[in-house]
Amino acid sequence: MTVPAEGMSRRRGGRPARLNREVVLRAAMALADEGGLPAMTMHAIGQRLGVEAMSLYRHVRNKDDILDGLADLVYGEIDLPDADADWRTAMRRRAESTRGVLARHPWAVDLMESRASPGPANLRQHDAMLGALRRAGFSSTMATHAYNLLDSYIYGFALQARSIPVATPEALAEVGEILIGQLPGDEYPNLKAVGIELMASGFDYGTEFAFGLDLILDALDRLPRS
């Protein structure tokens, strides 16, 4: 049985509502959330919507067009920097929002800066970020440095969090002892000592994001802005 995509109502008689680009992209996003980008095929999207795959081409040109659209949907979920907040607060809130969005859509980090045809949400995000930094007195060059540094950190953290096996205190407690036990003898004494201490302290990998973000914002605050 085909499950209609979120936001797609059904007409009388069980027929799917009229397709449009938004409906197709939302179905593609749902598939990517469930199985990653490889799961998002034209055939799978058509099945999800209860239509033939060929009918999708009336609304999207090809798979690259879908990827462009997906990237823009993701950018649209990220909070824009608050124009009324100081730049540090604006950068922090936007970084935390981006991290949350990438946690919901872990496949998206591979698309965020790779598309050659940025959509309106993408452009709004970049424009708002640069605007917030320029209003704080950063020159165009320094604003670009700051933006690139922040996003490199956010995307890198998201990539690592996507694959790390001990991202929560519970996971660390569950597998840490096994992993440490597999270390040969005293060959890696520092790794073993730190691992034992982290398990005992209830270390939470998620708190690492705020720690690193603070360091970056502190460093940017000390730099000349021109």
C-alpha positions as CSV (number, residue, x, y, z in Angstrom):
1,M,0.0,0.0,0.0
2,T,1.4,3.4,-1.0
3,V,1.6,5.9,1.8
4,P,0.9,9.5,0.7
5,A,3.6,12.0,1.4
6,E,3.2,14.5,4.2
7,G,1.0,17.3,3.2
8,M,-0.5,15.5,0.3
9,S,-4.3,15.0,0.7
10,R,-6.4,12.5,-1.2
11,R,-9.4,13.1,-3.4
12,R,-12.6,11.2,-3.3
13,G,-12.2,7.6,-4.5
14,G,-8.7,7.5,-3.0
15,R,-6.9,9.3,-5.8
16,P,-3.9,11.3,-4.9
17,A,-4.2,15.1,-4.9
18,R,-2.7,17.1,-7.8
19,L,1.1,16.9,-7.8
20,N,3.3,20.0,-7.6
21,R,7.0,20.6,-7.1
22,E,6.6,21.0,-3.3
23,V,4.8,17.7,-2.9
24,V,7.4,15.9,-5.0
25,L,10.3,17.4,-2.9
26,R,8.6,16.6,0.4
27,A,8.2,13.0,-0.7
28,A,11.9,12.9,-1.7
29,M,12.9,14.4,1.7
30,A,10.8,11.8,3.6
31,L,12.6,9.0,1.7
32,A,16.0,10.5,2.3
33,D,15.2,10.9,6.0
34,E,14.3,7.2,6.1
35,G,17.1,5.7,4.0
36,G,19.5,8.4,3.0
37,L,20.0,9.9,-0.4
38,P,20.4,6.4,-2.1
39,A,16.8,5.6,-1.1
40,M,15.6,8.7,-3.0
41,T,15.1,7.4,-6.5
42,M,12.5,8.6,-9.0
43,H,10.8,5.2,-8.8
44,A,10.6,5.4,-5.0
45,I,9.2,8.9,-5.1
46,G,6.6,7.9,-7.5
47,Q,5.6,4.9,-5.4
48,R,5.4,7.1,-2.3
49,L,3.0,9.4,-4.1
50,G,1.1,6.7,-5.9
51,V,2.0,7.8,-9.4
52,E,4.2,6.7,-12.2
53,A,7.8,8.0,-12.0
54,M,7.5,9.6,-15.4
55,S,4.7,11.9,-14.2
56,L,7.3,13.5,-11.8
57,Y,9.2,15.1,-14.7
58,R,6.3,17.6,-15.1
59,H,7.4,19.1,-11.8
60,V,11.2,18.4,-11.5
61,R,13.7,18.3,-14.4
62,N,15.8,15.4,-13.1
63,K,17.4,14.1,-10.0
64,D,19.9,17.0,-9.8
65,D,16.9,19.3,-9.8
66,I,15.5,17.3,-6.8
67,L,18.8,17.6,-5.0
68,D,18.9,21.4,-5.5
69,G,15.3,21.5,-4.2
70,L,16.1,19.4,-1.2
71,A,19.1,21.5,-0.2
72,D,16.9,24.6,-0.3
73,L,14.2,22.9,1.8
74,V,16.9,22.2,4.4
75,Y,18.1,25.8,4.3
76,G,14.5,26.9,4.8
77,E,14.4,25.0,8.1
78,I,17.4,26.8,9.6
79,D,16.6,29.9,11.6
80,L,17.9,33.1,10.1
81,P,20.1,35.2,12.3
82,D,18.1,37.6,14.4
83,A,18.7,41.1,13.1
84,D,18.0,42.6,16.6
85,A,20.4,40.4,18.5
86,D,24.1,41.0,19.0
87,W,26.3,39.2,16.5
88,R,27.4,36.5,19.0
89,T,23.9,35.6,20.0
90,A,22.8,35.6,16.4
91,M,25.6,33.3,15.4
92,R,25.0,31.0,18.3
93,R,21.3,30.6,17.7
94,R,21.8,30.1,14.0
95,A,24.6,27.5,14.7
96,E,22.4,25.6,17.1
97,S,19.5,25.7,14.7
98,T,21.7,24.4,11.9
99,R,22.9,21.6,14.1
100,G,19.3,20.6,14.9
101,V,18.3,20.6,11.3
102,L,21.2,18.4,10.3
103,A,20.4,16.0,13.1
104,R,16.9,15.7,11.6
105,H,18.3,15.3,8.1
106,P,21.8,13.7,8.5
107,W,22.1,13.2,4.7
108,A,21.8,16.9,4.1
109,V,25.3,17.9,5.1
110,D,26.6,16.4,1.9
111,L,24.4,18.8,-0.1
112,M,24.6,22.1,1.8
113,E,27.5,23.8,0.0
114,S,27.7,21.5,-3.0
115,R,24.9,22.7,-5.2
116,A,25.7,24.9,-8.2
117,S,22.2,26.3,-8.4
118,P,21.4,27.7,-4.9
119,G,17.7,28.3,-4.2
120,P,16.0,31.3,-2.5
121,A,16.2,29.9,1.0
122,N,20.0,29.2,0.5
123,L,20.5,32.7,-0.7
124,R,18.5,34.3,2.1
125,Q,20.5,32.3,4.7
126,H,23.9,33.5,3.2
127,D,22.7,37.1,2.9
128,A,21.4,37.2,6.4
129,M,24.6,35.7,7.9
130,L,26.8,38.1,6.0
131,G,24.5,41.0,7.0
132,A,24.6,40.1,10.7
133,L,28.4,40.0,10.6
134,R,28.7,43.2,8.6
135,R,26.4,45.1,11.0
136,A,28.7,44.0,13.8
137,G,31.6,45.8,12.0
138,F,33.2,42.9,10.2
139,S,34.6,43.8,6.8
140,S,33.5,41.7,3.8
141,T,36.6,39.6,4.0
142,M,36.4,39.1,7.8
143,A,32.7,38.3,7.5
144,T,33.5,35.7,4.9
145,H,36.3,34.2,7.1
146,A,33.9,34.0,10.1
147,Y,31.0,32.5,8.1
148,N,33.3,29.9,6.5
149,L,34.8,29.0,9.9
150,L,31.5,28.6,11.6
151,D,29.9,26.5,8.9
152,S,33.1,24.3,8.6
153,Y,32.7,23.6,12.3
154,I,29.0,23.0,12.2
155,Y,29.1,20.7,9.2
156,G,32.2,18.9,10.5
157,F,30.5,18.3,13.9
158,A,27.4,17.0,12.1
159,L,29.5,14.6,10.0
160,Q,31.2,13.2,13.1
161,A,28.0,12.9,15.1
162,R,26.5,11.0,12.2
163,S,28.9,8.2,12.6
164,I,30.4,8.3,16.1
165,P,29.3,5.1,18.0
166,V,29.4,6.7,21.5
167,A,27.6,10.0,21.0
168,T,25.6,9.8,24.2
169,P,26.5,8.9,27.8
170,E,24.4,5.8,27.6
171,A,26.2,4.6,24.4
172,L,29.6,5.4,25.9
173,A,28.7,3.3,29.0
174,E,27.4,0.5,26.8
175,V,30.3,0.1,24.4
176,G,33.1,2.0,26.1
177,E,34.2,-0.9,28.3
178,I,34.2,-3.3,25.4
179,L,36.2,-0.9,23.2
180,I,38.7,-0.3,26.0
181,G,39.0,-4.0,26.7
182,Q,40.0,-4.6,23.1
183,L,43.0,-2.3,23.4
184,P,46.2,-4.5,23.5
185,G,48.0,-4.5,26.8
186,D,49.5,-1.2,27.8
187,E,50.2,-0.1,24.2
188,Y,47.8,2.8,24.3
189,P,47.8,4.0,28.0
190,N,46.5,7.5,27.4
191,L,43.6,6.4,25.3
192,K,42.7,3.8,27.9
193,A,43.0,6.3,30.8
194,V,40.9,8.9,29.1
195,G,38.3,6.4,28.1
196,I,37.9,5.2,31.6
197,E,37.7,8.7,33.0
198,L,35.1,9.7,30.4
199,M,32.9,6.8,31.3
200,A,33.1,7.5,35.0
201,S,32.2,11.2,34.5
202,G,29.2,10.6,32.3
203,F,30.7,12.4,29.4
204,D,28.2,13.6,26.8
205,Y,29.5,14.1,23.3
206,G,26.6,16.5,22.6
207,T,28.1,19.1,24.9
208,E,31.2,19.3,22.8
209,F,29.4,21.4,20.2
210,A,28.8,24.3,22.6
211,F,32.4,24.1,23.9
212,G,33.9,24.4,20.4
213,L,31.4,27.0,19.3
214,D,32.4,29.2,22.3
215,L,36.1,28.9,21.4
216,I,35.3,30.0,17.8
217,L,33.2,33.0,18.9
218,D,35.7,34.1,21.4
219,A,38.5,33.9,18.8
220,L,36.4,35.9,16.3
221,D,35.6,38.5,18.9
222,R,39.3,39.1,19.5
223,L,40.2,39.5,15.8
224,P,40.4,42.8,14.0
225,R,37.2,43.2,12.0
226,S,38.6,45.0,9.0
